Amino acid sequence: MVHSTIHGLKVSLLAAAVIASLTENSDAKEGSMICENFRREYSVKYDTDEGTFVTSAEEGETAYTVKSVSIIEEGAIIKGTTVGGGPSFEAHTYGRKKIRYLVDFELIQIDFCK
């Protein structure tokens, strides 16, 4: 009985630590980045709970379609498609922040962000 209670406490503490790390990591839930490619600088706003990923430049805002979100300890990896039959994207919201653009699984461009 004592062993079961101690084990239950350990599991509860571990679960609480995992939840706390996810809620403390604001980059994993929602945030923004400033990114740059060879044409211009643009901003990105994302919300992993809502599944939104919106780029904004002088021409206006563009909402990308989010297909999957992977939450990791450092942040999130958001994958989806751009508009008008354009490339797919893979955004990394942690470490060396970046958006990778791919066509048929081949990397065509990386925009680095801050």
N, C-alpha and C positions, 0 to 999 in steps of 0.2 A: 504494500500500500504506500509506504514512504517512497520507494523507488518510483512508483507510478506518478506520484505527486511531483517529485523532483523532475522526472522526465517531462511531464506536462508543463512545468514551469519553464524548462529549457526551451521547449518547442514554442511556447507563448512568447518568450523573450526574443527568440530568433525571428518569429513572425513580426513582432513589433519593430525589430531592427530593420527588417526588409521594407516594411511599410514606411518607416521613418526615412529611410534612404531614398525611396522613390518620391515621397512628398517633399523632401528637402531639395531635391534636384529639380529646380525650376526649368532647366534646359530640357528635361525629359518631358515636360508637360506642355508648356507654351513659352514662346520667346520670339526673338527677332535677331536677324543678322544683317550686316551690310556686306554685300558680295560684289565682286568685280570680275568682268571678263574683258576681252580685247576691245569691245565696243563702248562699254559704259559701266558705271557703278549703279547698283540697284539694291533695294531693301527687300527682305523676306520676313514675313510673319507666319508663325505656325502654331498650331494647337493640336497636340497628339490626342487629347481626349475627344475633341470635335472632329479630328481627321481633316483639318484644313491646312493648306499651304498656299500662301498668296505672295506673289512677287509684285513689286511696285517700282516703276521707273517713270521718267518724264512722260512717256506715252500713256500711263495709267496703270491700273492694277490688272493682274492676270491670276486667276485661281487655277492651280494645278489639281489634278485628281490624285488623291492619296490612295494607294493600294494596300500598303502595309506599314506598320510602325513597330520597330524593335526598340524596347526600352532597355538600356544597359546602365551600369552603375554611373558611367561618366556623362550620359546624356541619351540621345536617341538617334536612330537611323530611320529616316522617313523615305519610303520608296513610292513612286507613282509615275504618272505620265503628264507630259506638258500638253499644250492645246494644239488643235488643228492637225493631228497626225504627226506631231513633232516627236522628239526623242523621249525616252523615259528618263527619270532622274533618281538620284540617290543622294539625299542630304544628310550630312553628318553634323550634329549640333554640339559637338564636344571636341576637345583637343584642337587640332588644326582643322577648324570648321571649313566645310567645303560642300559644294554641290557637284556631283559627277553626272554628266549627261551621256547617255548610251543609246546606240541604235543597233538593234539585233544583238544585244549583249556586248557590243564593242564600244569601248570608251572613245568618245569623240571630243570631249571637252571637260575641263575641270575649272570651276570658278571658286577661288578661295574667298573666304569670308572672315569677318571679325565680329 
